[in-house]
Amino acid sequence: MEDLLFKSEFYENIDYVRLLIGLALLLVLTKCMQIIYRRYSHSPTNKKSFSSIFILFSVSIFLIVTTIKSSLALSLGMVGALSIIRFRTAIKEPEQLIYFLGITGVAIAIAAEKEILAVLVVIIFIISAIINSKSAKNQVNQSIKYLILNAKGKGEIGDSNFISDFLTSGIEGGL
């Protein structure tokens, strides 16, 4: 262990300027994904608390990949160490898993010194989230219109309070 730490090649193989620039870019891109998740996610769970771990998660992945790319022995040791770790809390929604995979991809791309790829992935992610959000809102609006018009046609609505009660309860219920 001491031989490894005191070898000059251990410290010379790392480009510290590029590492810091990559880390700064990673923080900016992760913050962008965090903002997009908070604004456009359809998740009924607490978006703020879930997205608060995005930065820690991305920095962890970045450091792991940066460490293991320099040495085969370190990469095999890391695989062994990480294989025993598991999350006890399951990710409940596919959307959350997609965001974690996106952040993992961005962190790996930056750690592998493919910064342009990481920026492109985030841009595509942002565009996809906005389009997905708009199409989902249109689907909800169409469903509400259909239910209201269908109920009106059958004469089941007693007064105009039905519509406002329906919309209020639908929005609070997670439509």
NORCOR-V903264 format. One line per field, one symbol per residue. ss: DSSP state (A for helix, B for strand, O for the rest). burial: 1 if it has 9 or more other ideal C-beta (glycine too) atoms within 8 Angstrom, else 0. Layout:
ss->???
burial->???
This chain:
ss->OAAAAAOAAAAAOOOAAAAAAAAAAAAAAAAAAAAAAAAAOOOOOOAAAAAOOAAAAAAAAAAAAAAAOOOAAAAAAAAAAAAOOOOOOOOOOAAAAAAAAAAAAAAAAAAOOOAAAAAAAAAAAAAAAAAAAAAAAAAAAAAAAAAAAAAAAOOOOOOOAAAAAAAAAAAAOOO
burial->0000000001000000001001101110111111011101101000100110011011101111111100000110010000000000000000111011011111111110001001101100110011011001000100110011001100001000011001100100000
